[in-house]
């Protein structure tokens, strides 16, 4: 959020991931050809900690996930992936890229939260018969241990699903030793 008023300009970043060079493309941060004068910046500093020595770029993470999902889903139509996303928003980049690269829509519980995001709307579905799921349940981990997806799917045409779980979380890197 960029607040501009009589007492100056304040930028609140929230929790997001900014790739190198992206700030230059954010028109609202510029005034003509120069960056606006910002008096205060409030950052979400989750990763301002030496434990987070190296966090792979968004592209590195996407390529790793794409490789894993492609190799798993190509084994059979009964090989499915559950993206264990802990928040409702913030994974649009992942959903769009997986869908575009693999030609598989991502199952979500409801579409209404994406109605104002036309860039993702084509890449998500409420049809449970897809190989990539980002559906959610209050006890997600418990569902997965029972070899069923949070949406309740356990098989297709009587054939049990083979499920792998991917937890797209940067926090993982802070839990590992350098």
Secondary structure, DSSP 8 states (H G I E B T S, - for coil): -EEEETTEEEEE--S----TT-GGG-GGGEETTEE---SEEE---TT-STT------HHHHHHHHHHHHHHHHTS-TTEEEEE--SSSSS-HHHHHHHHHHH---EE-S-SGGGTT-HHHHTTEES-S-SSEE----TTHHHHHHTT--TTS--EETTEE-EEEEE---THHHHTS--
